[in-house]
Amino acid sequence: MANAELSFAREPSPTSDQKSELAVTLVLLALTAQRVLRVADKFDAWTPTLGACHENVRRWVESHSAHKAVRGWLDVSFLALPPARRFTAHSVVADEHGDLFDVTLGASDPGCTFIRHPGSDEDFFYYAFTPGEHTIEYVPPVQAIR
């Protein structure tokens, strides 16, 4: 993960237009988002670190070679004032069949839908690891609210 963090730091930061475009894309992708099985509390030998989904996924994938990290966004719009939409950077795991599961959240955590990041991992890492950038909010233009 350290190498990934270093590589995104050399890329230029997204412009405000690119961030707005990502927000609109996430709103559209939310229409087909899926619920991911939350399993963090299902394994006796697994203790995730709260608030560290990217690190938890890295640790999981290191010890389960057939699994891979999947980068994306949780739709946490219940935290936004309507009609705004809010998304937070999140990582989950894909098993050998491509089925997704969450090793950070457990059954009692909110069941938010997950949207795969529409860009590269490097693009995602910018948002995930830059302070203040891990949440994307979309507020529709005033003329769209009627």
C-alpha positions as CSV (number, residue, x, y, z in Angstrom):
1,M,0.0,0.0,0.0
2,A,2.9,2.4,0.7
3,N,3.9,2.3,-3.0
4,A,0.3,3.1,-4.0
5,E,0.2,6.0,-1.6
6,L,3.5,7.4,-3.0
7,S,2.3,7.0,-6.6
8,F,-0.9,9.1,-6.1
9,A,1.1,11.8,-4.4
10,R,3.0,12.5,-7.7
11,E,-0.2,12.8,-9.7
12,P,-1.9,16.3,-10.0
13,S,-4.8,16.8,-7.7
14,P,-8.2,16.6,-9.4
15,T,-9.7,19.9,-10.4
16,S,-13.0,21.0,-8.9
17,D,-14.7,20.1,-12.2
18,Q,-13.3,16.6,-12.0
19,K,-14.5,16.3,-8.4
20,S,-18.0,17.5,-9.5
21,E,-18.0,15.0,-12.4
22,L,-17.1,12.2,-9.9
23,A,-20.0,13.3,-7.7
24,V,-22.5,13.2,-10.6
25,T,-21.1,9.8,-11.7
26,L,-21.5,8.4,-8.2
27,V,-25.1,9.6,-8.0
28,L,-25.8,7.8,-11.3
29,L,-23.9,4.7,-10.3
30,A,-25.8,4.6,-7.0
31,L,-28.9,3.5,-9.0
32,T,-27.2,0.1,-9.6
33,A,-25.1,0.0,-6.4
34,Q,-25.1,-3.3,-4.4
35,R,-25.3,-4.2,-0.8
36,V,-22.1,-5.9,0.3
37,L,-22.1,-8.6,2.9
38,R,-20.6,-7.2,6.2
39,V,-18.6,-9.9,7.8
40,A,-16.1,-8.2,10.1
41,D,-17.8,-9.8,13.2
42,K,-18.1,-13.3,11.7
43,F,-14.5,-14.5,12.2
44,D,-13.1,-15.2,15.6
45,A,-9.5,-14.7,14.5
46,W,-10.2,-11.4,12.7
47,T,-10.1,-8.0,14.4
48,P,-10.5,-5.1,12.0
49,T,-9.4,-1.6,13.0
50,L,-12.4,0.7,13.0
51,G,-12.1,3.6,10.5
52,A,-9.3,1.8,8.6
53,C,-11.0,-0.1,5.9
54,H,-8.1,0.3,3.4
55,E,-5.6,-1.1,5.9
56,N,-8.0,-3.9,6.9
57,V,-8.5,-4.9,3.3
58,R,-4.7,-4.8,2.7
59,R,-4.2,-7.1,5.7
60,W,-7.0,-9.5,4.6
61,V,-5.7,-9.8,1.1
62,E,-2.2,-10.4,2.3
63,S,-3.4,-13.5,4.2
64,H,-5.9,-14.7,1.6
65,S,-4.1,-14.8,-1.7
66,A,-7.1,-15.7,-3.9
67,H,-8.9,-12.5,-2.7
68,K,-8.3,-8.9,-4.0
69,A,-9.0,-5.4,-2.9
70,V,-11.9,-3.5,-4.5
71,R,-11.9,0.3,-4.2
72,G,-15.1,2.3,-4.1
73,W,-17.6,4.4,-2.3
74,L,-20.3,3.8,0.3
75,D,-23.5,5.7,-0.3
76,V,-23.9,7.4,3.1
77,S,-26.6,9.9,1.9
78,F,-28.5,9.4,5.1
79,L,-25.8,11.6,6.7
80,A,-26.5,14.5,4.2
81,L,-29.4,17.0,4.2
82,P,-31.8,16.2,1.4
83,P,-31.6,16.5,-1.5
84,A,-27.8,16.2,-1.2
85,R,-26.1,12.9,-1.7
86,R,-22.9,11.9,0.2
87,F,-20.4,9.2,-0.6
88,T,-17.3,8.1,1.4
89,A,-14.2,6.3,0.1
90,H,-14.3,2.6,1.2
91,S,-12.5,-0.6,0.4
92,V,-13.9,-4.1,0.4
93,V,-12.7,-7.6,-0.7
94,A,-13.6,-9.7,-3.7
95,D,-13.3,-13.4,-3.2
96,E,-12.1,-15.9,-5.9
97,H,-15.6,-15.9,-7.5
98,G,-15.8,-12.1,-7.6
99,D,-18.3,-11.9,-4.7
100,L,-17.8,-8.8,-2.6
101,F,-17.7,-8.7,1.2
102,D,-16.7,-6.1,3.8
103,V,-14.0,-7.1,6.4
104,T,-14.3,-3.7,8.3
105,L,-18.1,-3.4,8.9
106,G,-20.2,-5.9,10.8
107,A,-23.8,-6.9,10.8
108,S,-24.8,-4.1,13.2
109,D,-23.2,-1.4,11.1
110,P,-25.5,0.5,8.6
111,G,-26.1,-1.4,5.5
112,C,-24.9,1.1,2.9
113,T,-24.7,0.3,-0.7
114,F,-21.2,0.1,-2.4
115,I,-20.2,1.6,-5.7
116,R,-17.0,0.6,-7.4
117,H,-14.7,3.5,-8.1
118,P,-15.1,4.5,-11.7
119,G,-11.5,5.4,-12.2
120,S,-8.0,4.0,-11.4
121,D,-6.7,2.9,-8.1
122,E,-4.3,5.8,-8.1
123,D,-7.2,8.2,-8.7
124,F,-9.1,6.5,-5.8
125,F,-6.0,6.7,-3.5
126,Y,-6.0,10.5,-3.9
127,Y,-9.4,10.7,-2.4
128,A,-8.9,8.0,0.2
129,F,-5.6,9.2,1.6
130,T,-5.8,13.0,1.2
131,P,-7.1,14.6,4.4
132,G,-10.6,16.1,3.7
133,E,-11.0,14.4,0.4
134,H,-12.4,11.0,1.4
135,T,-16.0,12.2,1.3
136,I,-17.7,13.4,-1.9
137,E,-21.0,15.4,-1.7
138,Y,-23.4,16.1,-4.5
139,V,-25.8,19.0,-4.1
140,P,-28.2,19.3,-7.1
141,P,-28.4,22.7,-8.8
142,V,-31.2,24.8,-7.5
143,Q,-33.1,24.6,-10.8
144,A,-33.2,20.8,-10.5
145,I,-35.0,21.0,-7.2
146,R,-38.7,21.5,-7.9
